[in-house]
Amino acid sequence: MDKCKDCGILTEEGNRFKCYRYKIELTESEILRGRDCLFFTEPIYDDGEPLTPAQLVLIKEMDIKSRKMQGPV
């Protein structure tokens, strides 16, 4: 199980935390609790700068779609 606090698509606005993908506000207790999330993404850095949550969601969506396109092995 992964935690939201380690996810690259969690945004912080003042004292509020929001999941960029699901557009929901999370409390601190929800963030610290482990959960299964299809869109959990470790932060990715490009030239020392972190990718934006929008870029991370796009990468994750493409990854999920590519897995669906694979046929039987």
N, CA, C and O atoms as a Maestro MAE file, in Angstrom:
{
 s_m_m2io_version
 :::
 2.0.0
}

f_m_ct {
 s_m_title
 :::
 protein
 m_atom[292] {
  # First column is atom index #
  i_m_mmod_type
  r_m_x_coord
  r_m_y_coord
  r_m_z_coord
  i_m_residue_number
  s_m_chain_name
  s_m_pdb_residue_name
  s_m_pdb_atom_name
  i_m_atomic_number
  :::
  1 25 0.833 -1.170 0.000 1 A "MET " " N  " 7
  2 3 0.000 0.000 0.000 1 A "MET " " CA " 6
  3 2 0.886 1.245 0.000 1 A "MET " " C  " 6
  4 15 1.906 1.301 0.687 1 A "MET " " O  " 8
  5 25 0.485 2.210 -0.763 2 A "ASP " " N  " 7
  6 3 1.235 3.449 -0.861 2 A "ASP " " CA " 6
  7 2 0.491 4.542 -0.114 2 A "ASP " " C  " 6
  8 15 -0.713 4.445 0.124 2 A "ASP " " O  " 8
  9 25 1.207 5.554 0.243 3 A "LYS " " N  " 7
  10 3 0.604 6.648 0.976 3 A "LYS " " CA " 6
  11 2 0.537 7.886 0.102 3 A "LYS " " C  " 6
  12 15 1.446 8.164 -0.680 3 A "LYS " " O  " 8
  13 25 -0.543 8.617 0.245 4 A "CYS " " N  " 7
  14 3 -0.739 9.824 -0.547 4 A "CYS " " CA " 6
  15 2 0.375 10.843 -0.334 4 A "CYS " " C  " 6
  16 15 0.725 11.585 -1.252 4 A "CYS " " O  " 8
  17 25 0.934 10.880 0.879 5 A "LYS " " N  " 7
  18 3 1.953 11.900 1.155 5 A "LYS " " CA " 6
  19 2 3.196 11.705 0.292 5 A "LYS " " C  " 6
  20 15 3.965 12.648 0.108 5 A "LYS " " O  " 8
  21 25 3.409 10.498 -0.242 6 A "ASP " " N  " 7
  22 3 4.557 10.213 -1.093 6 A "ASP " " CA " 6
  23 2 4.224 10.345 -2.580 6 A "ASP " " C  " 6
  24 15 5.090 10.127 -3.427 6 A "ASP " " O  " 8
  25 25 2.996 10.694 -2.899 7 A "CYS " " N  " 7
  26 3 2.537 10.733 -4.290 7 A "CYS " " CA " 6
  27 2 2.876 12.073 -4.945 7 A "CYS " " C  " 6
  28 15 2.776 13.127 -4.317 7 A "CYS " " O  " 8
  29 25 3.273 12.015 -6.196 8 A "GLY " " N  " 7
  30 3 3.636 13.218 -6.928 8 A "GLY " " CA " 6
  31 2 2.456 14.051 -7.386 8 A "GLY " " C  " 6
  32 15 2.639 15.199 -7.790 8 A "GLY " " O  " 8
  33 25 1.225 13.494 -7.333 9 A "ILE " " N  " 7
  34 3 0.070 14.261 -7.795 9 A "ILE " " CA " 6
  35 2 -0.718 14.889 -6.659 9 A "ILE " " C  " 6
  36 15 -1.794 15.443 -6.882 9 A "ILE " " O  " 8
  37 25 -0.189 14.808 -5.437 10 A "LEU " " N  " 7
  38 3 -0.817 15.480 -4.302 10 A "LEU " " CA " 6
  39 2 -0.353 16.928 -4.294 10 A "LEU " " C  " 6
  40 15 0.848 17.198 -4.279 10 A "LEU " " O  " 8
  41 25 -1.290 17.853 -4.305 11 A "THR " " N  " 7
  42 3 -0.944 19.266 -4.276 11 A "THR " " CA " 6
  43 2 -1.315 19.841 -2.919 11 A "THR " " C  " 6
  44 15 -2.275 19.403 -2.285 11 A "THR " " O  " 8
  45 25 -0.550 20.818 -2.486 12 A "GLU " " N  " 7
  46 3 -0.803 21.457 -1.202 12 A "GLU " " CA " 6
  47 2 -1.120 22.923 -1.445 12 A "GLU " " C  " 6
  48 15 -0.338 23.651 -2.055 12 A "GLU " " O  " 8
  49 25 -2.272 23.338 -0.959 13 A "GLU " " N  " 7
  50 3 -2.700 24.726 -1.086 13 A "GLU " " CA " 6
  51 2 -2.922 25.268 0.319 13 A "GLU " " C  " 6
  52 15 -3.994 25.086 0.897 13 A "GLU " " O  " 8
  53 25 -1.925 25.926 0.860 14 A "GLY " " N  " 7
  54 3 -2.024 26.406 2.237 14 A "GLY " " CA " 6
  55 2 -2.008 25.229 3.197 14 A "GLY " " C  " 6
  56 15 -1.029 24.484 3.245 14 A "GLY " " O  " 8
  57 25 -3.068 25.053 3.953 15 A "ASN " " N  " 7
  58 3 -3.180 23.932 4.881 15 A "ASN " " CA " 6
  59 2 -4.000 22.791 4.297 15 A "ASN " " C  " 6
  60 15 -4.241 21.793 4.977 15 A "ASN " " O  " 8
  61 25 -4.430 22.922 3.056 16 A "ARG " " N  " 7
  62 3 -5.290 21.910 2.434 16 A "ARG " " CA " 6
  63 2 -4.496 21.083 1.430 16 A "ARG " " C  " 6
  64 15 -3.621 21.591 0.729 16 A "ARG " " O  " 8
  65 25 -4.823 19.805 1.382 17 A "PHE " " N  " 7
  66 3 -4.194 18.884 0.439 17 A "PHE " " CA " 6
  67 2 -5.253 18.413 -0.542 17 A "PHE " " C  " 6
  68 15 -6.386 18.124 -0.157 17 A "PHE " " O  " 8
  69 25 -4.879 18.339 -1.810 18 A "LYS " " N  " 7
  70 3 -5.839 17.968 -2.839 18 A "LYS " " CA " 6
  71 2 -5.202 16.976 -3.801 18 A "LYS " " C  " 6
  72 15 -4.062 17.159 -4.227 18 A "LYS " " O  " 8
  73 25 -5.942 15.926 -4.142 19 A "CYS " " N  " 7
  74 3 -5.484 14.969 -5.143 19 A "CYS " " CA " 6
  75 2 -5.776 15.570 -6.512 19 A "CYS " " C  " 6
  76 15 -6.931 15.842 -6.841 19 A "CYS " " O  " 8
  77 25 -4.741 15.775 -7.304 20 A "TYR " " N  " 7
  78 3 -4.905 16.418 -8.608 20 A "TYR " " CA " 6
  79 2 -5.753 15.573 -9.551 20 A "TYR " " C  " 6
  80 15 -6.560 16.115 -10.306 20 A "TYR " " O  " 8
  81 25 -5.584 14.264 -9.518 21 A "ARG " " N  " 7
  82 3 -6.296 13.368 -10.437 21 A "ARG " " CA " 6
  83 2 -7.779 13.278 -10.113 21 A "ARG " " C  " 6
  84 15 -8.620 13.424 -11.000 21 A "ARG " " O  " 8
  85 25 -8.101 13.039 -8.848 22 A "TYR " " N  " 7
  86 3 -9.494 12.819 -8.463 22 A "TYR " " CA " 6
  87 2 -10.204 14.089 -8.025 22 A "TYR " " C  " 6
  88 15 -11.406 14.064 -7.764 22 A "TYR " " O  " 8
  89 25 -9.484 15.191 -7.941 23 A "LYS " " N  " 7
  90 3 -10.054 16.495 -7.574 23 A "LYS " " CA " 6
  91 2 -10.806 16.442 -6.247 23 A "LYS " " C  " 6
  92 15 -11.884 17.019 -6.107 23 A "LYS " " O  " 8
  93 25 -10.212 15.732 -5.263 24 A "ILE " " N  " 7
  94 3 -10.815 15.656 -3.943 24 A "ILE " " CA " 6
  95 2 -9.852 16.226 -2.909 24 A "ILE " " C  " 6
  96 15 -8.633 16.140 -3.055 24 A "ILE " " O  " 8
  97 25 -10.424 16.804 -1.871 25 A "GLU " " N  " 7
  98 3 -9.617 17.335 -0.784 25 A "GLU " " CA " 6
  99 2 -9.438 16.231 0.252 25 A "GLU " " C  " 6
  100 15 -10.387 15.524 0.591 25 A "GLU " " O  " 8
  101 25 -8.221 16.094 0.745 26 A "LEU " " N  " 7
  102 3 -7.899 15.040 1.702 26 A "LEU " " CA " 6
  103 2 -7.505 15.645 3.040 26 A "LEU " " C  " 6
  104 15 -6.857 16.690 3.096 26 A "LEU " " O  " 8
  105 25 -7.904 14.976 4.118 27 A "THR " " N  " 7
  106 3 -7.488 15.403 5.444 27 A "THR " " CA " 6
  107 2 -6.127 14.800 5.741 27 A "THR " " C  " 6
  108 15 -5.675 13.895 5.039 27 A "THR " " O  " 8
  109 25 -5.476 15.299 6.779 28 A "GLU " " N  " 7
  110 3 -4.154 14.777 7.136 28 A "GLU " " CA " 6
  111 2 -4.227 13.302 7.514 28 A "GLU " " C  " 6
  112 15 -3.304 12.546 7.211 28 A "GLU " " O  " 8
  113 25 -5.310 12.879 8.170 29 A "SER " " N  " 7
  114 3 -5.431 11.472 8.555 29 A "SER " " CA " 6
  115 2 -5.595 10.582 7.316 29 A "SER " " C  " 6
  116 15 -5.078 9.465 7.292 29 A "SER " " O  " 8
  117 25 -6.298 11.058 6.300 30 A "GLU " " N  " 7
  118 3 -6.444 10.286 5.059 30 A "GLU " " CA " 6
  119 2 -5.119 10.193 4.316 30 A "GLU " " C  " 6
  120 15 -4.826 9.173 3.692 30 A "GLU " " O  " 8
  121 25 -4.327 11.238 4.380 31 A "ILE " " N  " 7
  122 3 -3.037 11.256 3.696 31 A "ILE " " CA " 6
  123 2 -2.070 10.264 4.331 31 A "ILE " " C  " 6
  124 15 -1.331 9.575 3.628 31 A "ILE " " O  " 8
  125 25 -2.076 10.193 5.650 32 A "LEU " " N  " 7
  126 3 -1.157 9.311 6.352 32 A "LEU " " CA " 6
  127 2 -1.579 7.841 6.291 32 A "LEU " " C  " 6
  128 15 -0.743 6.951 6.442 32 A "LEU " " O  " 8
  129 25 -2.853 7.586 6.073 33 A "ARG " " N  " 7
  130 3 -3.347 6.215 6.003 33 A "ARG " " CA " 6
  131 2 -2.988 5.620 4.639 33 A "ARG " " C  " 6
  132 15 -3.111 6.296 3.618 33 A "ARG " " O  " 8
  133 25 -2.555 4.390 4.619 34 A "GLY " " N  " 7
  134 3 -2.222 3.731 3.361 34 A "GLY " " CA " 6
  135 2 -3.472 3.433 2.562 34 A "GLY " " C  " 6
  136 15 -4.534 3.195 3.136 34 A "GLY " " O  " 8
  137 25 -3.359 3.444 1.239 35 A "ARG " " N  " 7
  138 3 -4.514 3.143 0.399 35 A "ARG " " CA " 6
  139 2 -4.030 2.632 -0.944 35 A "ARG " " C  " 6
  140 15 -2.931 2.962 -1.390 35 A "ARG " " O  " 8
  141 25 -4.853 1.832 -1.578 36 A "ASP " " N  " 7
  142 3 -4.538 1.360 -2.921 36 A "ASP " " CA " 6
  143 2 -5.060 2.387 -3.911 36 A "ASP " " C  " 6
  144 15 -6.258 2.666 -3.951 36 A "ASP " " O  " 8
  145 25 -4.179 2.936 -4.694 37 A "CYS " " N  " 7
  146 3 -4.567 3.955 -5.672 37 A "CYS " " CA " 6
  147 2 -3.933 3.603 -7.005 37 A "CYS " " C  " 6
  148 15 -2.720 3.412 -7.102 37 A "CYS " " O  " 8
  149 25 -4.754 3.522 -8.013 38 A "LEU " " N  " 7
  150 3 -4.278 3.197 -9.354 38 A "LEU " " CA " 6
  151 2 -3.329 4.268 -9.884 38 A "LEU " " C  " 6
  152 15 -2.447 3.972 -10.691 38 A "LEU " " O  " 8
  153 25 -3.505 5.501 -9.438 39 A "PHE " " N  " 7
  154 3 -2.720 6.612 -9.963 39 A "PHE " " CA " 6
  155 2 -1.571 7.037 -9.064 39 A "PHE " " C  " 6
  156 15 -0.998 8.107 -9.270 39 A "PHE " " O  " 8
  157 25 -1.217 6.220 -8.065 40 A "PHE " " N  " 7
  158 3 -0.080 6.580 -7.225 40 A "PHE " " CA " 6
  159 2 1.158 6.684 -8.096 40 A "PHE " " C  " 6
  160 15 1.466 5.771 -8.861 40 A "PHE " " O  " 8
  161 25 1.866 7.796 -7.980 41 A "THR " " N  " 7
  162 3 3.045 8.055 -8.798 41 A "THR " " CA " 6
  163 2 4.131 8.696 -7.952 41 A "THR " " C  " 6
  164 15 3.904 9.711 -7.293 41 A "THR " " O  " 8
  165 25 5.306 8.101 -7.978 42 A "GLU " " N  " 7
  166 3 6.454 8.718 -7.315 42 A "GLU " " CA " 6
  167 2 6.786 10.003 -8.071 42 A "GLU " " C  " 6
  168 15 6.623 10.060 -9.290 42 A "GLU " " O  " 8
  169 25 7.247 11.026 -7.369 43 A "PRO " " N  " 7
  170 3 7.672 12.248 -8.070 43 A "PRO " " CA " 6
  171 2 8.808 11.934 -9.057 43 A "PRO " " C  " 6
  172 15 9.716 11.163 -8.747 43 A "PRO " " O  " 8
  173 25 8.740 12.536 -10.231 44 A "ILE " " N  " 7
  174 3 9.754 12.347 -11.269 44 A "ILE " " CA " 6
  175 2 10.414 13.700 -11.519 44 A "ILE " " C  " 6
  176 15 9.742 14.728 -11.612 44 A "ILE " " O  " 8
  177 25 11.732 13.681 -11.625 45 A "TYR " " N  " 7
  178 3 12.486 14.922 -11.836 45 A "TYR " " CA " 6
  179 2 13.119 14.917 -13.216 45 A "TYR " " C  " 6
  180 15 13.629 13.897 -13.680 45 A "TYR " " O  " 8
  181 25 13.080 16.072 -13.862 46 A "ASP " " N  " 7
  182 3 13.701 16.264 -15.167 46 A "ASP " " CA " 6
  183 2 14.610 17.478 -15.051 46 A "ASP " " C  " 6
  184 15 14.139 18.595 -14.836 46 A "ASP " " O  " 8
  185 25 15.898 17.261 -15.192 47 A "ASP " " N  " 7
  186 3 16.897 18.321 -15.025 47 A "ASP " " CA " 6
  187 2 16.794 18.995 -13.665 47 A "ASP " " C  " 6
  188 15 16.949 20.211 -13.556 47 A "ASP " " O  " 8
  189 25 16.532 18.208 -12.633 48 A "GLY " " N  " 7
  190 3 16.463 18.730 -11.278 48 A "GLY " " CA " 6
  191 2 15.144 19.354 -10.893 48 A "GLY " " C  " 6
  192 15 14.947 19.691 -9.726 48 A "GLY " " O  " 8
  193 25 14.226 19.521 -11.844 49 A "GLU " " N  " 7
  194 3 12.922 20.115 -11.573 49 A "GLU " " CA " 6
  195 2 11.859 19.014 -11.546 49 A "GLU " " C  " 6
  196 15 11.851 18.148 -12.420 49 A "GLU " " O  " 8
  197 25 10.959 19.036 -10.552 50 A "PRO " " N  " 7
  198 3 9.905 18.014 -10.520 50 A "PRO " " CA " 6
  199 2 8.871 18.271 -11.617 50 A "PRO " " C  " 6
  200 15 8.549 19.419 -11.925 50 A "PRO " " O  " 8
  201 25 8.359 17.193 -12.198 51 A "LEU " " N  " 7
  202 3 7.282 17.329 -13.170 51 A "LEU " " CA " 6
  203 2 6.025 17.791 -12.451 51 A "LEU " " C  " 6
  204 15 5.845 17.518 -11.265 51 A "LEU " " O  " 8
  205 25 5.158 18.489 -13.167 52 A "THR " " N  " 7
  206 3 3.919 18.978 -12.564 52 A "THR " " CA " 6
  207 2 2.951 17.816 -12.366 52 A "THR " " C  " 6
  208 15 3.083 16.783 -13.023 52 A "THR " " O  " 8
  209 25 1.972 17.975 -11.461 53 A "PRO " " N  " 7
  210 3 0.974 16.921 -11.290 53 A "PRO " " CA " 6
  211 2 0.237 16.581 -12.596 53 A "PRO " " C  " 6
  212 15 -0.092 15.419 -12.834 53 A "PRO " " O  " 8
  213 25 -0.017 17.577 -13.428 54 A "ALA " " N  " 7
  214 3 -0.696 17.326 -14.704 54 A "ALA " " CA " 6
  215 2 0.150 16.423 -15.597 54 A "ALA " " C  " 6
  216 15 -0.383 15.522 -16.245 54 A "ALA " " O  " 8
  217 25 1.452 16.654 -15.638 55 A "GLN " " N  " 7
  218 3 2.343 15.818 -16.444 55 A "GLN " " CA " 6
  219 2 2.400 14.401 -15.894 55 A "GLN " " C  " 6
  220 15 2.409 13.437 -16.659 55 A "GLN " " O  " 8
  221 25 2.439 14.267 -14.567 56 A "LEU " " N  " 7
  222 3 2.493 12.942 -13.960 56 A "LEU " " CA " 6
  223 2 1.219 12.148 -14.222 56 A "LEU " " C  " 6
  224 15 1.279 10.945 -14.480 56 A "LEU " " O  " 8
  225 25 0.063 12.815 -14.159 57 A "VAL " " N  " 7
  226 3 -1.206 12.136 -14.442 57 A "VAL " " CA " 6
  227 2 -1.236 11.676 -15.898 57 A "VAL " " C  " 6
  228 15 -1.677 10.561 -16.179 57 A "VAL " " O  " 8
  229 25 -0.781 12.502 -16.814 58 A "LEU " " N  " 7
  230 3 -0.751 12.137 -18.232 58 A "LEU " " CA " 6
  231 2 0.147 10.929 -18.465 58 A "LEU " " C  " 6
  232 15 -0.225 10.016 -19.203 58 A "LEU " " O  " 8
  233 25 1.316 10.914 -17.850 59 A "ILE " " N  " 7
  234 3 2.236 9.779 -17.986 59 A "ILE " " CA " 6
  235 2 1.599 8.506 -17.444 59 A "ILE " " C  " 6
  236 15 1.692 7.447 -18.063 59 A "ILE " " O  " 8
  237 25 0.947 8.613 -16.281 60 A "LYS " " N  " 7
  238 3 0.323 7.443 -15.664 60 A "LYS " " CA " 6
  239 2 -0.838 6.937 -16.507 60 A "LYS " " C  " 6
  240 15 -1.002 5.725 -16.646 60 A "LYS " " O  " 8
  241 25 -1.649 7.826 -17.075 61 A "GLU " " N  " 7
  242 3 -2.764 7.422 -17.936 61 A "GLU " " CA " 6
  243 2 -2.255 6.693 -19.172 61 A "GLU " " C  " 6
  244 15 -2.841 5.693 -19.585 61 A "GLU " " O  " 8
  245 25 -1.169 7.183 -19.764 62 A "MET " " N  " 7
  246 3 -0.597 6.508 -20.938 62 A "MET " " CA " 6
  247 2 -0.055 5.136 -20.557 62 A "MET " " C  " 6
  248 15 -0.184 4.186 -21.329 62 A "MET " " O  " 8
  249 25 0.549 5.019 -19.378 63 A "ASP " " N  " 7
  250 3 1.071 3.745 -18.898 63 A "ASP " " CA " 6
  251 2 -0.065 2.733 -18.713 63 A "ASP " " C  " 6
  252 15 0.064 1.571 -19.099 63 A "ASP " " O  " 8
  253 25 -1.160 3.174 -18.129 64 A "ILE " " N  " 7
  254 3 -2.308 2.280 -17.913 64 A "ILE " " CA " 6
  255 2 -2.906 1.846 -19.243 64 A "ILE " " C  " 6
  256 15 -3.239 0.674 -19.417 64 A "ILE " " O  " 8
  257 25 -3.047 2.778 -20.186 65 A "LYS " " N  " 7
  258 3 -3.592 2.436 -21.501 65 A "LYS " " CA " 6
  259 2 -2.689 1.465 -22.242 65 A "LYS " " C  " 6
  260 15 -3.181 0.574 -22.934 65 A "LYS " " O  " 8
  261 25 -1.384 1.620 -22.112 66 A "SER " " N  " 7
  262 3 -0.462 0.731 -22.828 66 A "SER " " CA " 6
  263 2 -0.546 -0.687 -22.275 66 A "SER " " C  " 6
  264 15 -0.358 -1.649 -23.019 66 A "SER " " O  " 8
  265 25 -0.820 -0.828 -21.005 67 A "ARG " " N  " 7
  266 3 -0.983 -2.171 -20.424 67 A "ARG " " CA " 6
  267 2 -2.233 -2.852 -20.951 67 A "ARG " " C  " 6
  268 15 -2.238 -4.069 -21.141 67 A "ARG " " O  " 8
  269 25 -3.293 -2.090 -21.191 68 A "LYS " " N  " 7
  270 3 -4.540 -2.652 -21.706 68 A "LYS " " CA " 6
  271 2 -4.392 -3.108 -23.155 68 A "LYS " " C  " 6
  272 15 -5.096 -4.017 -23.594 68 A "LYS " " O  " 8
  273 25 -3.482 -2.483 -23.896 69 A "MET " " N  " 7
  274 3 -3.318 -2.794 -25.311 69 A "MET " " CA " 6
  275 2 -2.529 -4.061 -25.561 69 A "MET " " C  " 6
  276 15 -2.513 -4.560 -26.686 69 A "MET " " O  " 8
  277 25 -1.871 -4.596 -24.539 70 A "GLN " " N  " 7
  278 3 -1.066 -5.785 -24.724 70 A "GLN " " CA " 6
  279 2 -1.972 -7.009 -24.862 70 A "GLN " " C  " 6
  280 15 -2.933 -7.174 -24.110 70 A "GLN " " O  " 8
  281 25 -1.656 -7.844 -25.816 71 A "GLY " " N  " 7
  282 3 -2.418 -9.059 -26.037 71 A "GLY " " CA " 6
  283 2 -1.882 -10.214 -25.209 71 A "GLY " " C  " 6
  284 15 -1.024 -10.023 -24.347 71 A "GLY " " O  " 8
  285 25 -2.383 -11.396 -25.469 72 A "PRO " " N  " 7
  286 3 -1.897 -12.563 -24.728 72 A "PRO " " CA " 6
  287 2 -0.434 -12.847 -25.051 72 A "PRO " " C  " 6
  288 15 0.030 -12.641 -26.172 72 A "PRO " " O  " 8
  289 25 0.256 -13.315 -24.058 73 A "VAL " " N  " 7
  290 3 1.682 -13.576 -24.221 73 A "VAL " " CA " 6
  291 2 1.919 -15.052 -24.441 73 A "VAL " " C  " 6
  292 15 3.063 -15.477 -24.601 73 A "VAL " " O  " 8
  :::
 }
 m_bond[291] {
  # First column is bond index #
  i_m_from
  i_m_to
  i_m_order
  :::
  1 1 2 1
  2 2 3 1
  3 3 4 2
  4 3 5 1
  5 5 6 1
  6 6 7 1
  7 7 8 2
  8 7 9 1
  9 9 10 1
  10 10 11 1
  11 11 12 2
  12 11 13 1
  13 13 14 1
  14 14 15 1
  15 15 16 2
  16 15 17 1
  17 17 18 1
  18 18 19 1
  19 19 20 2
  20 19 21 1
  21 21 22 1
  22 22 23 1
  23 23 24 2
  24 23 25 1
  25 25 26 1
  26 26 27 1
  27 27 28 2
  28 27 29 1
  29 29 30 1
  30 30 31 1
  31 31 32 2
  32 31 33 1
  33 33 34 1
  34 34 35 1
  35 35 36 2
  36 35 37 1
  37 37 38 1
  38 38 39 1
  39 39 40 2
  40 39 41 1
  41 41 42 1
  42 42 43 1
  43 43 44 2
  44 43 45 1
  45 45 46 1
  46 46 47 1
  47 47 48 2
  48 47 49 1
  49 49 50 1
  50 50 51 1
  51 51 52 2
  52 51 53 1
  53 53 54 1
  54 54 55 1
  55 55 56 2
  56 55 57 1
  57 57 58 1
  58 58 59 1
  59 59 60 2
  60 59 61 1
  61 61 62 1
  62 62 63 1
  63 63 64 2
  64 63 65 1
  65 65 66 1
  66 66 67 1
  67 67 68 2
  68 67 69 1
  69 69 70 1
  70 70 71 1
  71 71 72 2
  72 71 73 1
  73 73 74 1
  74 74 75 1
  75 75 76 2
  76 75 77 1
  77 77 78 1
  78 78 79 1
  79 79 80 2
  80 79 81 1
  81 81 82 1
  82 82 83 1
  83 83 84 2
  84 83 85 1
  85 85 86 1
  86 86 87 1
  87 87 88 2
  88 87 89 1
  89 89 90 1
  90 90 91 1
  91 91 92 2
  92 91 93 1
  93 93 94 1
  94 94 95 1
  95 95 96 2
  96 95 97 1
  97 97 98 1
  98 98 99 1
  99 99 100 2
  100 99 101 1
  101 101 102 1
  102 102 103 1
  103 103 104 2
  104 103 105 1
  105 105 106 1
  106 106 107 1
  107 107 108 2
  108 107 109 1
  109 109 110 1
  110 110 111 1
  111 111 112 2
  112 111 113 1
  113 113 114 1
  114 114 115 1
  115 115 116 2
  116 115 117 1
  117 117 118 1
  118 118 119 1
  119 119 120 2
  120 119 121 1
  121 121 122 1
  122 122 123 1
  123 123 124 2
  124 123 125 1
  125 125 126 1
  126 126 127 1
  127 127 128 2
  128 127 129 1
  129 129 130 1
  130 130 131 1
  131 131 132 2
  132 131 133 1
  133 133 134 1
  134 134 135 1
  135 135 136 2
  136 135 137 1
  137 137 138 1
  138 138 139 1
  139 139 140 2
  140 139 141 1
  141 141 142 1
  142 142 143 1
  143 143 144 2
  144 143 145 1
  145 145 146 1
  146 146 147 1
  147 147 148 2
  148 147 149 1
  149 149 150 1
  150 150 151 1
  151 151 152 2
  152 151 153 1
  153 153 154 1
  154 154 155 1
  155 155 156 2
  156 155 157 1
  157 157 158 1
  158 158 159 1
  159 159 160 2
  160 159 161 1
  161 161 162 1
  162 162 163 1
  163 163 164 2
  164 163 165 1
  165 165 166 1
  166 166 167 1
  167 167 168 2
  168 167 169 1
  169 169 170 1
  170 170 171 1
  171 171 172 2
  172 171 173 1
  173 173 174 1
  174 174 175 1
  175 175 176 2
  176 175 177 1
  177 177 178 1
  178 178 179 1
  179 179 180 2
  180 179 181 1
  181 181 182 1
  182 182 183 1
  183 183 184 2
  184 183 185 1
  185 185 186 1
  186 186 187 1
  187 187 188 2
  188 187 189 1
  189 189 190 1
  190 190 191 1
  191 191 192 2
  192 191 193 1
  193 193 194 1
  194 194 195 1
  195 195 196 2
  196 195 197 1
  197 197 198 1
  198 198 199 1
  199 199 200 2
  200 199 201 1
  201 201 202 1
  202 202 203 1
  203 203 204 2
  204 203 205 1
  205 205 206 1
  206 206 207 1
  207 207 208 2
  208 207 209 1
  209 209 210 1
  210 210 211 1
  211 211 212 2
  212 211 213 1
  213 213 214 1
  214 214 215 1
  215 215 216 2
  216 215 217 1
  217 217 218 1
  218 218 219 1
  219 219 220 2
  220 219 221 1
  221 221 222 1
  222 222 223 1
  223 223 224 2
  224 223 225 1
  225 225 226 1
  226 226 227 1
  227 227 228 2
  228 227 229 1
  229 229 230 1
  230 230 231 1
  231 231 232 2
  232 231 233 1
  233 233 234 1
  234 234 235 1
  235 235 236 2
  236 235 237 1
  237 237 238 1
  238 238 239 1
  239 239 240 2
  240 239 241 1
  241 241 242 1
  242 242 243 1
  243 243 244 2
  244 243 245 1
  245 245 246 1
  246 246 247 1
  247 247 248 2
  248 247 249 1
  249 249 250 1
  250 250 251 1
  251 251 252 2
  252 251 253 1
  253 253 254 1
  254 254 255 1
  255 255 256 2
  256 255 257 1
  257 257 258 1
  258 258 259 1
  259 259 260 2
  260 259 261 1
  261 261 262 1
  262 262 263 1
  263 263 264 2
  264 263 265 1
  265 265 266 1
  266 266 267 1
  267 267 268 2
  268 267 269 1
  269 269 270 1
  270 270 271 1
  271 271 272 2
  272 271 273 1
  273 273 274 1
  274 274 275 1
  275 275 276 2
  276 275 277 1
  277 277 278 1
  278 278 279 1
  279 279 280 2
  280 279 281 1
  281 281 282 1
  282 282 283 1
  283 283 284 2
  284 283 285 1
  285 285 286 1
  286 286 287 1
  287 287 288 2
  288 287 289 1
  289 289 290 1
  290 290 291 1
  291 291 292 2
  :::
 }
}
